[in-house]
C-alpha cells in the first residue's frame, strides 16, 4: 500500500476544552477498517481560528475498492460531538490485488 495522507481544517469560534478527534475508514459494506484518535492528553489543541489536523499512514495496504472516511470532533467527552462527518469523504483504491476475503494486506511474518 502507498502512503495515505488526509488533512482537515477546523474553523473554531472559541477554544475547545479537552478536544477529541477520531478518524475512521470504512468499507462500502460499512465494515470499520481503520480507527485512530487524538486527544488533549497527547497535546492536541483546538484554539479560536483555523486549526489543521493531518493524519499520515506510511502505508495503508487496502485492497482495490471504494472506501469512506468518517471524522468526529468532540469536546470533553466523545458523546459531546461538535462536528461529525459520516460517509461524506469517499476515495477509491485502484491497481491493488484483492486479498481473498480481506480488505487489508498487513503482510504478516509467518513462522512455523
C-alpha positions in Angstrom: 0.0 0.0 0.0 1.0 3.5 -0.8 1.3 6.2 1.9 -2.1 7.8 2.9 -2.3 11.4 4.0 -5.5 13.3 4.9 -5.7 16.9 6.2 -8.7 18.6 7.8 -9.1 22.3 8.6 -11.4 23.2 11.5 -12.5 26.8 12.0 -13.5 27.5 15.6 -15.1 30.5 17.1 -13.7 29.6 20.5 -11.1 27.5 22.3 -12.3 23.9 22.7 -11.7 22.3 26.1 -10.3 18.8 26.1 -10.7 18.2 22.3 -11.1 14.7 20.9 -10.6 13.9 17.2 -11.3 10.5 15.7 -10.6 9.2 12.2 -12.3 6.1 10.7 -12.1 4.3 7.4 -15.0 2.1 6.4 -15.5 -0.3 3.5 -18.5 0.1 1.2 -20.4 -2.5 3.3 -19.8 -0.5 6.4 -17.0 -2.6 7.9 -14.7 -0.5 10.1 -11.1 -1.0 8.9 -9.2 1.9 10.5 -9.7 3.8 13.7 -7.4 6.3 15.3 -7.9 9.1 17.7 -6.1 12.2 19.0 -6.8 13.7 22.4 -5.7 16.7 24.6 -3.6 14.3 26.6 -1.4 13.9 23.5 -1.1 17.7 23.2 -4.0 18.1 20.7 -5.5 21.6 20.9 -8.3 23.4 19.1 -8.0 27.2 19.5 -10.0 30.1 18.2 -9.4 30.5 14.5 -8.1 28.0 12.0 -6.8 24.6 13.2 -5.3 21.9 10.9 -5.2 18.2 11.7 -3.2 16.0 9.4 -3.0 12.2 9.7 -0.4 10.2 7.8 0.0 6.5 7.4 3.3 5.4 5.9 1.4 2.6 4.2 -2.3 1.7 4.0 -2.5 -1.7 2.4 -6.1 -1.6 1.2 -7.5 -3.9 -1.4 -8.9 -2.4 -4.6 -12.3 -0.8 -3.9 -14.2 2.2 -2.6 -13.9 3.4 1.0 -15.4 6.1 3.2 -13.8 8.4 5.8 -15.7 9.5 8.9 -14.4 12.1 11.3 -15.6 13.3 14.7 -14.6 16.3 16.7 -15.8 16.3 20.3 -15.3 18.4 23.5 -14.7 17.0 27.0 -16.5 13.7 26.1 -16.8 11.7 22.9 -20.6 12.0 23.2 -20.4 15.8 23.1 -19.8 16.0 19.4 -19.1 19.4 17.9 -18.6 18.1 14.3 -19.3 14.8 12.7 -18.8 13.8 9.1 -20.2 10.4 8.1 -19.6 9.0 4.6 -19.1 12.4 3.1 -15.5 11.7 2.1 -15.1 8.9 -0.4 -11.9 7.5 -2.0 -11.0 4.7 -4.3 -8.0 2.3 -4.4 -7.1 1.1 -7.8 -4.4 -1.3 -9.1 -4.2 -3.3 -5.9 -5.0 -7.0 -5.9 -7.9 -8.4 -4.0 -6.8 -10.2 -0.8 -9.2 -13.1 -0.8 -12.0 -12.2 1.7 -9.9 -9.5 3.3 -9.6 -5.8 2.6 -6.2 -5.2 4.2 -3.0 -6.9 3.4 -0.9 -6.5 6.5 1.9 -8.7 5.2 2.5 -10.7 8.4 5.7 -12.6 9.1 5.0 -16.3 9.5 7.0 -18.8 11.5 6.4 -22.5 11.9 
